[in-house]
Amino acid sequence: MKLRSLLFICCFGLFSTTFATTQHIQPKLNLSQAKSPAKRGMAQGYCQIEVNNTSYSPATVSGDGLAPFNIYPGEIYDLDMLYQGYCYAGMYLQIDGVDSWGRIYNIYGRYTYTGSTVYIYPTNNMQIKASVKAS
């Protein structure tokens, strides 16, 4: 009976971390660059920037008013651009990686528009790069 309870707790813990949310919410942004969501139809992912790490190493994502966080291989994060009822046009994103010697280098650093997906992918020289695909 104890083994069954332990197995249940382990499975529950595994599934709860699998379905954990990976959404980051913007703190405060300038209302002058925002558009009302009522003006355009709100669809799933409409007011978000997606960061998709398809590489083999983690990266650190930071930006305008965004607390830095790590994105690990195989993870996808949705950065919510909806704040106080307004959908913002985009934000400056910076993505950094660490090479095999422990040195931090810049992968991506530019203004990214809402509705875009930033893909982080490996290169031949054992580093990672990023590219943007607008939807």
N, CA, C and O atoms as CSV, one atom per row, in Angstrom:
chain,resi,resn,atom,element,x,y,z
A,1,MET,N,N,0.822,-1.187,0.000
A,1,MET,CA,C,0.000,0.000,0.000
A,1,MET,C,C,0.874,1.262,0.000
A,1,MET,O,O,0.563,2.244,-0.675
A,2,LYS,N,N,1.979,1.219,0.774
A,2,LYS,CA,C,2.872,2.373,0.821
A,2,LYS,C,C,3.537,2.603,-0.534
A,2,LYS,O,O,3.731,3.748,-0.945
A,3,LEU,N,N,3.881,1.537,-1.217
A,3,LEU,CA,C,4.499,1.654,-2.532
A,3,LEU,C,C,3.528,2.282,-3.532
A,3,LEU,O,O,3.927,3.101,-4.360
A,4,ARG,N,N,2.274,1.902,-3.453
A,4,ARG,CA,C,1.264,2.452,-4.349
A,4,ARG,C,C,1.077,3.954,-4.092
A,4,ARG,O,O,0.951,4.737,-5.033
A,5,SER,N,N,1.059,4.345,-2.826
A,5,SER,CA,C,0.923,5.769,-2.479
A,5,SER,C,C,2.131,6.561,-2.955
A,5,SER,O,O,1.978,7.664,-3.480
A,6,LEU,N,N,3.324,6.016,-2.782
A,6,LEU,CA,C,4.534,6.688,-3.227
A,6,LEU,C,C,4.546,6.839,-4.747
A,6,LEU,O,O,4.925,7.890,-5.263
A,7,LEU,N,N,4.140,5.813,-5.451
A,7,LEU,CA,C,4.069,5.861,-6.907
A,7,LEU,C,C,3.064,6.911,-7.365
A,7,LEU,O,O,3.327,7.638,-8.324
A,8,PHE,N,N,1.920,7.002,-6.699
A,8,PHE,CA,C,0.914,8.001,-7.032
A,8,PHE,C,C,1.456,9.409,-6.825
A,8,PHE,O,O,1.248,10.279,-7.671
A,9,ILE,N,N,2.144,9.647,-5.719
A,9,ILE,CA,C,2.698,10.972,-5.429
A,9,ILE,C,C,3.755,11.341,-6.464
A,9,ILE,O,O,3.794,12.485,-6.918
A,10,CYS,N,N,4.603,10.405,-6.839
A,10,CYS,CA,C,5.637,10.677,-7.848
A,10,CYS,C,C,5.008,11.010,-9.191
A,10,CYS,O,O,5.436,11.955,-9.854
A,11,CYS,N,N,4.008,10.257,-9.598
A,11,CYS,CA,C,3.330,10.521,-10.881
A,11,CYS,C,C,2.613,11.856,-10.854
A,11,CYS,O,O,2.645,12.594,-11.839
A,12,PHE,N,N,1.963,12.181,-9.738
A,12,PHE,CA,C,1.271,13.463,-9.614
A,12,PHE,C,C,2.266,14.619,-9.696
A,12,PHE,O,O,1.998,15.621,-10.358
A,13,GLY,N,N,3.405,14.487,-9.032
A,13,GLY,CA,C,4.436,15.523,-9.088
A,13,GLY,C,C,4.983,15.701,-10.479
A,13,GLY,O,O,5.231,16.830,-10.903
A,14,LEU,N,N,5.178,14.622,-11.199
A,14,LEU,CA,C,5.685,14.698,-12.570
A,14,LEU,C,C,4.691,15.387,-13.484
A,14,LEU,O,O,5.077,16.244,-14.279
A,15,PHE,N,N,3.423,15.032,-13.390
A,15,PHE,CA,C,2.415,15.645,-14.254
A,15,PHE,C,C,2.151,17.097,-13.900
A,15,PHE,O,O,1.847,17.898,-14.785
A,16,SER,N,N,2.259,17.456,-12.631
A,16,SER,CA,C,2.028,18.853,-12.259
A,16,SER,C,C,3.135,19.756,-12.786
A,16,SER,O,O,2.861,20.905,-13.136
A,17,THR,N,N,4.371,19.279,-12.855
A,17,THR,CA,C,5.433,20.103,-13.436
A,17,THR,C,C,5.341,20.124,-14.949
A,17,THR,O,O,5.766,21.100,-15.567
A,18,THR,N,N,4.811,19.100,-15.560
A,18,THR,CA,C,4.664,19.065,-17.007
A,18,THR,C,C,3.652,20.090,-17.481
A,18,THR,O,O,3.844,20.709,-18.528
A,19,PHE,N,N,2.588,20.278,-16.738
A,19,PHE,CA,C,1.527,21.180,-17.147
A,19,PHE,C,C,1.633,22.547,-16.481
A,19,PHE,O,O,0.650,23.286,-16.436
A,20,ALA,N,N,2.798,22.891,-15.968
A,20,ALA,CA,C,2.992,24.197,-15.346
A,20,ALA,C,C,2.939,25.278,-16.412
A,20,ALA,O,O,3.299,25.032,-17.564
A,21,THR,N,N,2.502,26.446,-16.047
A,21,THR,CA,C,2.365,27.533,-17.008
A,21,THR,C,C,3.733,28.086,-17.386
A,21,THR,O,O,4.637,28.141,-16.551
A,22,THR,N,N,3.883,28.488,-18.619
A,22,THR,CA,C,5.129,29.077,-19.098
A,22,THR,C,C,4.839,30.444,-19.690
A,22,THR,O,O,5.427,30.820,-20.705
A,23,GLN,N,N,3.944,31.187,-19.069
A,23,GLN,CA,C,3.555,32.482,-19.590
A,23,GLN,C,C,4.115,33.572,-18.689
A,23,GLN,O,O,3.989,33.507,-17.467
A,24,HIS,N,N,4.731,34.571,-19.302
A,24,HIS,CA,C,5.272,35.700,-18.561
A,24,HIS,C,C,4.433,36.926,-18.876
A,24,HIS,O,O,4.088,37.181,-20.030
A,25,ILE,N,N,4.114,37.676,-17.842
A,25,ILE,CA,C,3.248,38.835,-18.004
A,25,ILE,C,C,4.094,40.093,-17.895
A,25,ILE,O,O,4.953,40.206,-17.021
A,26,GLN,N,N,3.838,41.044,-18.802
A,26,GLN,CA,C,4.547,42.310,-18.804
A,26,GLN,C,C,4.165,43.136,-17.591
A,26,GLN,O,O,2.990,43.177,-17.226
A,27,PRO,N,N,5.132,43.799,-16.953
A,27,PRO,CA,C,4.751,44.745,-15.916
A,27,PRO,C,C,4.131,46.000,-16.543
A,27,PRO,O,O,3.047,45.894,-17.116
A,28,LYS,N,N,4.744,47.156,-16.468
A,28,LYS,CA,C,4.166,48.366,-17.039
A,28,LYS,C,C,4.878,48.739,-18.335
A,28,LYS,O,O,6.102,48.658,-18.438
A,29,LEU,N,N,4.093,49.145,-19.308
A,29,LEU,CA,C,4.627,49.642,-20.571
A,29,LEU,C,C,3.976,50.978,-20.883
A,29,LEU,O,O,3.009,51.369,-20.230
A,30,ASN,N,N,4.493,51.665,-21.857
A,30,ASN,CA,C,3.989,52.954,-22.269
A,30,ASN,C,C,2.658,52.779,-23.002
A,30,ASN,O,O,2.600,52.061,-24.000
A,31,LEU,N,N,1.592,53.422,-22.525
A,31,LEU,CA,C,0.272,53.266,-23.134
A,31,LEU,C,C,0.176,53.907,-24.520
A,31,LEU,O,O,-0.762,53.616,-25.262
A,32,SER,N,N,1.120,54.767,-24.881
A,32,SER,CA,C,1.049,55.412,-26.189
A,32,SER,C,C,1.314,54.436,-27.332
A,32,SER,O,O,0.877,54.690,-28.455
A,33,GLN,N,N,2.011,53.335,-27.086
A,33,GLN,CA,C,2.298,52.375,-28.151
A,33,GLN,C,C,1.310,51.215,-28.180
A,33,GLN,O,O,1.502,50.256,-28.928
A,34,ALA,N,N,0.256,51.293,-27.374
A,34,ALA,CA,C,-0.695,50.190,-27.269
A,34,ALA,C,C,-1.902,50.398,-28.175
A,34,ALA,O,O,-2.252,51.527,-28.518
A,35,LYS,N,N,-2.529,49.293,-28.555
A,35,LYS,CA,C,-3.760,49.312,-29.329
A,35,LYS,C,C,-4.823,48.572,-28.534
A,35,LYS,O,O,-4.531,47.591,-27.851
A,36,SER,N,N,-6.047,49.046,-28.626
A,36,SER,CA,C,-7.133,48.406,-27.902
A,36,SER,C,C,-7.464,47.068,-28.531
A,36,SER,O,O,-7.546,46.970,-29.756
A,37,PRO,N,N,-7.660,46.013,-27.709
A,37,PRO,CA,C,-7.991,44.709,-28.269
A,37,PRO,C,C,-9.371,44.693,-28.915
A,37,PRO,O,O,-9.673,43.793,-29.699
A,38,ALA,N,N,-10.208,45.671,-28.599
A,38,ALA,CA,C,-11.533,45.712,-29.200
A,38,ALA,C,C,-11.466,46.088,-30.683
A,38,ALA,O,O,-12.376,45.770,-31.448
A,39,LYS,N,N,-10.386,46.766,-31.085
A,39,LYS,CA,C,-10.248,47.180,-32.481
A,39,LYS,C,C,-9.955,46.007,-33.398
A,39,LYS,O,O,-10.342,46.024,-34.566
A,40,ARG,N,N,-9.278,44.993,-32.887
A,40,ARG,CA,C,-8.944,43.819,-33.682
A,40,ARG,C,C,-9.400,42.572,-32.944
A,40,ARG,O,O,-9.445,42.555,-31.714
A,41,GLY,N,N,-9.735,41.542,-33.681
A,41,GLY,CA,C,-10.212,40.301,-33.059
A,41,GLY,C,C,-9.128,39.649,-32.235
A,41,GLY,O,O,-7.983,39.547,-32.676
A,42,MET,N,N,-9.477,39.205,-31.045
A,42,MET,CA,C,-8.504,38.558,-30.172
A,42,MET,C,C,-8.520,37.053,-30.414
A,42,MET,O,O,-9.490,36.384,-30.057
A,43,ALA,N,N,-7.484,36.520,-31.001
A,43,ALA,CA,C,-7.353,35.086,-31.219
A,43,ALA,C,C,-6.280,34.546,-30.280
A,43,ALA,O,O,-5.532,35.316,-29.677
A,44,GLN,N,N,-6.206,33.236,-30.158
A,44,GLN,CA,C,-5.185,32.605,-29.326
A,44,GLN,C,C,-3.804,32.989,-29.844
A,44,GLN,O,O,-3.513,32.783,-31.022
A,45,GLY,N,N,-2.955,33.539,-28.996
A,45,GLY,CA,C,-1.609,33.914,-29.387
A,45,GLY,C,C,-1.518,35.229,-30.123
A,45,GLY,O,O,-0.435,35.601,-30.574
A,46,TYR,N,N,-2.621,35.948,-30.260
A,46,TYR,CA,C,-2.614,37.208,-31.000
A,46,TYR,C,C,-1.727,38.250,-30.342
A,46,TYR,O,O,-0.945,38.920,-31.017
A,47,CYS,N,N,-1.842,38.386,-29.060
A,47,CYS,CA,C,-1.128,39.443,-28.358
A,47,CYS,C,C,0.037,38.858,-27.557
A,47,CYS,O,O,0.185,39.130,-26.365
A,48,GLN,N,N,0.851,38.059,-28.224
A,48,GLN,CA,C,1.975,37.409,-27.564
A,48,GLN,C,C,3.186,37.385,-28.485
A,48,GLN,O,O,3.068,37.483,-29.707
A,49,ILE,N,N,4.345,37.253,-27.867
A,49,ILE,CA,C,5.577,36.945,-28.582
A,49,ILE,C,C,6.009,35.576,-28.086
A,49,ILE,O,O,6.115,35.351,-26.880
A,50,GLU,N,N,6.254,34.674,-29.005
A,50,GLU,CA,C,6.624,33.310,-28.634
A,50,GLU,C,C,8.135,33.138,-28.764
A,50,GLU,O,O,8.727,33.570,-29.753
A,51,VAL,N,N,8.756,32.512,-27.771
A,51,VAL,CA,C,10.183,32.194,-27.806
A,51,VAL,C,C,10.296,30.677,-27.753
A,51,VAL,O,O,9.857,30.049,-26.789
A,52,ASN,N,N,10.885,30.090,-28.790
A,52,ASN,CA,C,10.956,28.635,-28.946
A,52,ASN,C,C,12.426,28.218,-28.978
A,52,ASN,O,O,13.155,28.588,-29.899
A,53,ASN,N,N,12.864,27.450,-27.978
A,53,ASN,CA,C,14.257,27.008,-27.908
A,53,ASN,C,C,14.360,25.593,-28.485
A,53,ASN,O,O,14.006,24.621,-27.818
A,54,THR,N,N,14.843,25.482,-29.720
A,54,THR,CA,C,15.021,24.175,-30.361
A,54,THR,C,C,16.479,23.738,-30.328
A,54,THR,O,O,16.862,22.789,-31.012
A,55,SER,N,N,17.289,24.423,-29.540
A,55,SER,CA,C,18.713,24.099,-29.468
A,55,SER,C,C,18.978,23.077,-28.377
A,55,SER,O,O,18.050,22.516,-27.796
A,56,TYR,N,N,20.247,22.842,-28.106
A,56,TYR,CA,C,20.684,21.860,-27.114
A,56,TYR,C,C,21.151,22.509,-25.819
A,56,TYR,O,O,21.541,21.805,-24.888
A,57,SER,N,N,21.121,23.842,-25.739
A,57,SER,CA,C,21.589,24.511,-24.528
A,57,SER,C,C,20.619,25.607,-24.110
A,57,SER,O,O,19.877,26.133,-24.940
A,58,PRO,N,N,20.624,25.952,-22.825
A,58,PRO,CA,C,19.696,26.979,-22.344
A,58,PRO,C,C,20.113,28.376,-22.777
A,58,PRO,O,O,21.261,28.607,-23.156
A,59,ALA,N,N,19.166,29.303,-22.716
A,59,ALA,CA,C,19.418,30.702,-23.029
A,59,ALA,C,C,18.688,31.554,-22.000
A,59,ALA,O,O,17.747,31.094,-21.354
A,60,THR,N,N,19.134,32.808,-21.853
A,60,THR,CA,C,18.506,33.748,-20.932
A,60,THR,C,C,17.785,34.815,-21.735
A,60,THR,O,O,18.377,35.440,-22.614
A,61,VAL,N,N,16.509,35.027,-21.437
A,61,VAL,CA,C,15.682,36.001,-22.144
A,61,VAL,C,C,15.415,37.173,-21.212
A,61,VAL,O,O,15.040,36.977,-20.056
A,62,SER,N,N,15.607,38.390,-21.711
A,62,SER,CA,C,15.290,39.600,-20.955
A,62,SER,C,C,14.762,40.636,-21.938
A,62,SER,O,O,14.842,40.444,-23.152
A,63,GLY,N,N,14.226,41.727,-21.418
A,63,GLY,CA,C,13.684,42.756,-22.296
A,63,GLY,C,C,13.152,43.928,-21.515
A,63,GLY,O,O,13.406,44.063,-20.318
A,64,ASP,N,N,12.395,44.796,-22.214
A,64,ASP,CA,C,11.815,45.999,-21.612
A,64,ASP,C,C,10.880,45.633,-20.475
A,64,ASP,O,O,9.792,45.110,-20.717
A,65,GLY,N,N,11.281,45.894,-19.249
A,65,GLY,CA,C,10.430,45.637,-18.099
A,65,GLY,C,C,10.184,44.170,-17.815
A,65,GLY,O,O,9.297,43.836,-17.029
A,66,LEU,N,N,10.940,43.297,-18.431
A,66,LEU,CA,C,10.756,41.849,-18.290
A,66,LEU,C,C,11.866,41.302,-17.401
A,66,LEU,O,O,13.047,41.508,-17.679
A,67,ALA,N,N,11.489,40.609,-16.343
A,67,ALA,CA,C,12.487,39.998,-15.467
A,67,ALA,C,C,13.198,38.885,-16.240
A,67,ALA,O,O,12.528,38.052,-16.852
A,68,PRO,N,N,14.530,38.846,-16.231
A,68,PRO,CA,C,15.248,37.806,-16.984
A,68,PRO,C,C,14.865,36.405,-16.508
A,68,PRO,O,O,14.707,36.160,-15.312
A,69,PHE,N,N,14.722,35.497,-17.468
A,69,PHE,CA,C,14.416,34.110,-17.145
A,69,PHE,C,C,15.153,33.205,-18.111
A,69,PHE,O,O,15.520,33.620,-19.210
A,70,ASN,N,N,15.368,31.963,-17.694
A,70,ASN,CA,C,16.047,30.973,-18.538
A,70,ASN,C,C,15.021,30.192,-19.328
A,70,ASN,O,O,13.945,29.866,-18.829
A,71,ILE,N,N,15.371,29.895,-20.578
A,71,ILE,CA,C,14.553,29.025,-21.408
A,71,ILE,C,C,15.439,27.838,-21.775
A,71,ILE,O,O,16.496,28.000,-22.384
A,72,TYR,N,N,15.000,26.666,-21.399
A,72,TYR,CA,C,15.796,25.461,-21.563
A,72,TYR,C,C,15.466,24.759,-22.873
A,72,TYR,O,O,14.428,25.038,-23.473
A,73,PRO,N,N,16.327,23.854,-23.329
A,73,PRO,CA,C,16.099,23.171,-24.611
A,73,PRO,C,C,14.724,22.503,-24.662
A,73,PRO,O,O,14.314,21.814,-23.728
A,74,GLY,N,N,14.029,22.725,-25.769
A,74,GLY,CA,C,12.718,22.126,-25.981
A,74,GLY,C,C,11.566,22.910,-25.387
A,74,GLY,O,O,10.415,22.501,-25.538
A,75,GLU,N,N,11.830,24.023,-24.716
A,75,GLU,CA,C,10.763,24.805,-24.098
A,75,GLU,C,C,10.256,25.891,-25.033
A,75,GLU,O,O,10.983,26.381,-25.897
A,76,ILE,N,N,9.001,26.255,-24.845
A,76,ILE,CA,C,8.369,27.336,-25.584
A,76,ILE,C,C,7.734,28.267,-24.558
A,76,ILE,O,O,6.962,27.823,-23.708
A,77,TYR,N,N,8.054,29.556,-24.633
A,77,TYR,CA,C,7.476,30.542,-23.736
A,77,TYR,C,C,6.649,31.531,-24.538
A,77,TYR,O,O,7.033,31.938,-25.634
A,78,ASP,N,N,5.515,31.911,-23.980
A,78,ASP,CA,C,4.667,32.943,-24.562
A,78,ASP,C,C,4.786,34.189,-23.702
A,78,ASP,O,O,4.426,34.170,-22.525
A,79,LEU,N,N,5.288,35.269,-24.279
A,79,LEU,CA,C,5.399,36.537,-23.569
A,79,LEU,C,C,4.126,37.320,-23.840
A,79,LEU,O,O,3.866,37.715,-24.977
A,80,ASP,N,N,3.341,37.543,-22.814
A,80,ASP,CA,C,2.051,38.209,-22.951
A,80,ASP,C,C,2.261,39.707,-23.140
A,80,ASP,O,O,2.923,40.351,-22.325
A,81,MET,N,N,1.702,40.264,-24.210
A,81,MET,CA,C,1.834,41.686,-24.502
A,81,MET,C,C,0.541,42.444,-24.197
A,81,MET,O,O,0.402,43.606,-24.579
A,82,LEU,N,N,-0.389,41.808,-23.523
A,82,LEU,CA,C,-1.656,42.425,-23.149
A,82,LEU,C,C,-1.523,42.950,-21.732
A,82,LEU,O,O,-1.294,42.180,-20.799
A,83,TYR,N,N,-1.664,44.248,-21.566
A,83,TYR,CA,C,-1.529,44.861,-20.249
A,83,TYR,C,C,-2.578,45.949,-20.100
A,83,TYR,O,O,-2.689,46.821,-20.962
A,84,GLN,N,N,-3.334,45.914,-19.042
A,84,GLN,CA,C,-4.397,46.871,-18.735
A,84,GLN,C,C,-5.370,47.010,-19.897
A,84,GLN,O,O,-5.837,48.110,-20.195
A,85,GLY,N,N,-5.675,45.900,-20.548
A,85,GLY,CA,C,-6.659,45.914,-21.623
A,85,GLY,C,C,-6.128,46.366,-22.966
A,85,GLY,O,O,-6.905,46.495,-23.912
A,86,TYR,N,N,-4.837,46.611,-23.086
A,86,TYR,CA,C,-4.245,47.059,-24.336
A,86,TYR,C,C,-3.223,46.047,-24.833
A,86,TYR,O,O,-2.502,45.440,-24.041
A,87,CYS,N,N,-3.166,45.870,-26.140
A,87,CYS,CA,C,-2.192,44.986,-26.761
A,87,CYS,C,C,-1.057,45.839,-27.323
A,87,CYS,O,O,-1.289,46.689,-28.183
A,88,TYR,N,N,0.139,45.623,-26.855
A,88,TYR,CA,C,1.279,46.426,-27.279
A,88,TYR,C,C,1.854,45.918,-28.589
A,88,TYR,O,O,1.762,44.730,-28.898
A,89,ALA,N,N,2.444,46.819,-29.354
A,89,ALA,CA,C,2.961,46.503,-30.688
A,89,ALA,C,C,4.165,45.568,-30.628
A,89,ALA,O,O,4.418,44.837,-31.586
A,90,GLY,N,N,4.895,45.575,-29.550
A,90,GLY,CA,C,6.074,44.728,-29.421
A,90,GLY,C,C,6.933,45.182,-28.266
A,90,GLY,O,O,6.525,46.014,-27.456
A,91,MET,N,N,8.142,44.619,-28.199
A,91,MET,CA,C,9.079,44.999,-27.146
A,91,MET,C,C,10.500,44.656,-27.586
A,91,MET,O,O,10.705,43.846,-28.491
A,92,TYR,N,N,11.472,45.281,-26.934
A,92,TYR,CA,C,12.868,44.955,-27.187
A,92,TYR,C,C,13.195,43.683,-26.422
A,92,TYR,O,O,13.022,43.622,-25.205
A,93,LEU,N,N,13.669,42.668,-27.137
A,93,LEU,CA,C,14.053,41.396,-26.526
A,93,LEU,C,C,15.552,41.206,-26.636
A,93,LEU,O,O,16.154,41.542,-27.656
A,94,GLN,N,N,16.145,40.674,-25.601
A,94,GLN,CA,C,17.554,40.305,-25.632
A,94,GLN,C,C,17.667,38.864,-25.168
A,94,GLN,O,O,17.141,38.497,-24.117
A,95,ILE,N,N,18.360,38.045,-25.962
A,95,ILE,CA,C,18.563,36.639,-25.628
A,95,ILE,C,C,20.063,36.387,-25.600
A,95,ILE,O,O,20.768,36.682,-26.566
A,96,ASP,N,N,20.550,35.841,-24.487
A,96,ASP,CA,C,21.969,35.551,-24.307
A,96,ASP,C,C,22.178,34.062,-24.105
A,96,ASP,O,O,21.323,33.368,-23.555
A,97,GLY,N,N,23.329,33.583,-24.561
A,97,GLY,CA,C,23.707,32.193,-24.385
A,97,GLY,C,C,25.057,32.096,-23.706
A,97,GLY,O,O,25.743,33.103,-23.530
A,98,VAL,N,N,25.440,30.893,-23.325
A,98,VAL,CA,C,26.734,30.654,-22.684
A,98,VAL,C,C,27.467,29.612,-23.511
A,98,VAL,O,O,26.922,28.546,-23.798
A,99,ASP,N,N,28.722,29.920,-23.901
A,99,ASP,CA,C,29.483,28.955,-24.701
A,99,ASP,C,C,30.130,27.900,-23.806
A,99,ASP,O,O,29.946,27.918,-22.589
A,100,SER,N,N,30.874,26.996,-24.397
A,100,SER,CA,C,31.456,25.881,-23.643
A,100,SER,C,C,32.528,26.330,-22.645
A,100,SER,O,O,32.881,25.571,-21.742
A,101,TRP,N,N,33.048,27.546,-22.792
A,101,TRP,CA,C,34.052,28.075,-21.867
A,101,TRP,C,C,33.409,28.898,-20.760
A,101,TRP,O,O,34.113,29.421,-19.897
A,102,GLY,N,N,32.082,29.023,-20.769
A,102,GLY,CA,C,31.381,29.773,-19.738
A,102,GLY,C,C,31.235,31.245,-20.033
A,102,GLY,O,O,30.816,32.007,-19.162
A,103,ARG,N,N,31.573,31.668,-21.250
A,103,ARG,CA,C,31.447,33.076,-21.623
A,103,ARG,C,C,30.042,33.349,-22.142
A,103,ARG,O,O,29.476,32.555,-22.894
A,104,ILE,N,N,29.488,34.488,-21.727
A,104,ILE,CA,C,28.146,34.885,-22.161
A,104,ILE,C,C,28.263,35.644,-23.474
A,104,ILE,O,O,29.102,36.535,-23.605
A,105,TYR,N,N,27.426,35.297,-24.444
A,105,TYR,CA,C,27.416,36.009,-25.719
A,105,TYR,C,C,25.975,36.290,-26.133
A,105,TYR,O,O,25.048,35.575,-25.751
A,106,ASN,N,N,25.811,37.349,-26.924
A,106,ASN,CA,C,24.487,37.781,-27.353
A,106,ASN,C,C,24.022,36.956,-28.544
A,106,ASN,O,O,24.740,36.829,-29.536
A,107,ILE,N,N,22.826,36.399,-28.445
A,107,ILE,CA,C,22.229,35.628,-29.526
A,107,ILE,C,C,21.288,36.502,-30.342
A,107,ILE,O,O,21.280,36.449,-31.572
A,108,TYR,N,N,20.494,37.310,-29.638
A,108,TYR,CA,C,19.450,38.099,-30.280
A,108,TYR,C,C,19.248,39.353,-29.458
A,108,TYR,O,O,19.197,39.285,-28.230
A,109,GLY,N,N,19.131,40.487,-30.107
A,109,GLY,CA,C,18.888,41.732,-29.406
A,109,GLY,C,C,18.283,42.756,-30.333
A,109,GLY,O,O,19.008,43.516,-30.976
A,110,ARG,N,N,16.959,42.791,-30.416
A,110,ARG,CA,C,16.281,43.772,-31.261
A,110,ARG,C,C,14.814,43.873,-30.876
A,110,ARG,O,O,14.299,43.083,-30.084
A,111,TYR,N,N,14.155,44.870,-31.462
A,111,TYR,CA,C,12.734,45.070,-31.225
A,111,TYR,C,C,11.970,43.956,-31.931
A,111,TYR,O,O,12.200,43.691,-33.111
A,112,THR,N,N,11.066,43.308,-31.211
A,112,THR,CA,C,10.292,42.195,-31.749
A,112,THR,C,C,8.812,42.549,-31.686
A,112,THR,O,O,8.307,42.984,-30.650
A,113,TYR,N,N,8.129,42.358,-32.801
A,113,TYR,CA,C,6.720,42.719,-32.881
A,113,TYR,C,C,5.816,41.622,-32.321
A,113,TYR,O,O,6.160,40.440,-32.345
A,114,THR,N,N,4.663,42.034,-31.822
A,114,THR,CA,C,3.665,41.110,-31.307
A,114,THR,C,C,3.215,40.177,-32.425
A,114,THR,O,O,3.048,40.602,-33.568
A,115,GLY,N,N,3.021,38.911,-32.091
A,115,GLY,CA,C,2.616,37.920,-33.072
A,115,GLY,C,C,3.800,37.209,-33.715
A,115,GLY,O,O,3.606,36.335,-34.560
A,116,SER,N,N,5.019,37.568,-33.331
A,116,SER,CA,C,6.220,36.947,-33.898
A,116,SER,C,C,6.655,35.756,-33.050
A,116,SER,O,O,6.297,35.639,-31.878
A,117,THR,N,N,7.428,34.884,-33.670
A,117,THR,CA,C,8.037,33.757,-32.970
A,117,THR,C,C,9.544,33.861,-33.131
A,117,THR,O,O,10.043,33.984,-34.250
A,118,VAL,N,N,10.278,33.813,-32.013
A,118,VAL,CA,C,11.738,33.825,-32.039
A,118,VAL,C,C,12.203,32.388,-31.843
A,118,VAL,O,O,11.930,31.770,-30.813
A,119,TYR,N,N,12.908,31.862,-32.843
A,119,TYR,CA,C,13.426,30.494,-32.780
A,119,TYR,C,C,14.897,30.531,-32.388
A,119,TYR,O,O,15.688,31.249,-32.999
A,120,ILE,N,N,15.257,29.769,-31.380
A,120,ILE,CA,C,16.654,29.616,-30.971
A,120,ILE,C,C,17.102,28.253,-31.477
A,120,ILE,O,O,16.482,27.238,-31.159
A,121,TYR,N,N,18.178,28.224,-32.265
A,121,TYR,CA,C,18.607,26.978,-32.894
A,121,TYR,C,C,20.127,26.831,-32.820
A,121,TYR,O,O,20.829,27.832,-32.674
A,122,PRO,N,N,20.651,25.602,-32.917
A,122,PRO,CA,C,22.101,25.381,-32.840
A,122,PRO,C,C,22.778,25.675,-34.177
A,122,PRO,O,O,22.144,25.617,-35.230
A,123,THR,N,N,24.063,25.990,-34.124
A,123,THR,CA,C,24.876,26.188,-35.325
A,123,THR,C,C,25.998,25.159,-35.343
A,123,THR,O,O,26.145,24.369,-34.409
A,124,ASN,N,N,26.777,25.175,-36.398
A,124,ASN,CA,C,27.864,24.199,-36.558
A,124,ASN,C,C,29.035,24.429,-35.618
A,124,ASN,O,O,29.765,23.487,-35.310
A,125,ASN,N,N,29.234,25.668,-35.149
A,125,ASN,CA,C,30.388,25.964,-34.298
A,125,ASN,C,C,30.054,25.874,-32.806
A,125,ASN,O,O,30.643,26.589,-31.995
A,126,MET,N,N,29.112,24.996,-32.443
A,126,MET,CA,C,28.767,24.699,-31.046
A,126,MET,C,C,28.208,25.901,-30.287
A,126,MET,O,O,28.332,25.967,-29.065
A,127,GLN,N,N,27.600,26.841,-30.988
A,127,GLN,CA,C,26.904,27.942,-30.354
A,127,GLN,C,C,25.466,27.935,-30.814
A,127,GLN,O,O,25.084,27.116,-31.649
A,128,ILE,N,N,24.657,28.846,-30.275
A,128,ILE,CA,C,23.270,28.918,-30.701
A,128,ILE,C,C,22.985,30.304,-31.275
A,128,ILE,O,O,23.625,31.287,-30.900
A,129,LYS,N,N,22.018,30.369,-32.188
A,129,LYS,CA,C,21.600,31.613,-32.828
A,129,LYS,C,C,20.090,31.713,-32.729
A,129,LYS,O,O,19.418,30.780,-32.291
A,130,ALA,N,N,19.559,32.877,-33.150
A,130,ALA,CA,C,18.116,33.086,-33.120
A,130,ALA,C,C,17.666,33.731,-34.417
A,130,ALA,O,O,18.397,34.510,-35.028
A,131,SER,N,N,16.457,33.395,-34.823
A,131,SER,CA,C,15.824,34.038,-35.978
A,131,SER,C,C,14.353,34.281,-35.656
A,131,SER,O,O,13.781,33.629,-34.782
A,132,VAL,N,N,13.748,35.228,-36.374
A,132,VAL,CA,C,12.363,35.610,-36.113
A,132,VAL,C,C,11.500,35.230,-37.290
A,132,VAL,O,O,11.885,35.400,-38.447
A,133,LYS,N,N,10.326,34.712,-36.977
A,133,LYS,CA,C,9.330,34.431,-38.002
A,133,LYS,C,C,8.065,35.160,-37.595
A,133,LYS,O,O,7.489,34.871,-36.546
A,134,ALA,N,N,7.632,36.095,-38.409
A,134,ALA,CA,C,6.404,36.838,-38.128
A,134,ALA,C,C,5.207,36.075,-38.647
A,134,ALA,O,O,5.249,35.492,-39.731
A,135,SER,N,N,4.135,36.082,-37.866
A,135,SER,CA,C,2.949,35.360,-38.301
A,135,SER,C,C,1.973,36.242,-39.025
A,135,SER,O,O,0.919,35.774,-39.454
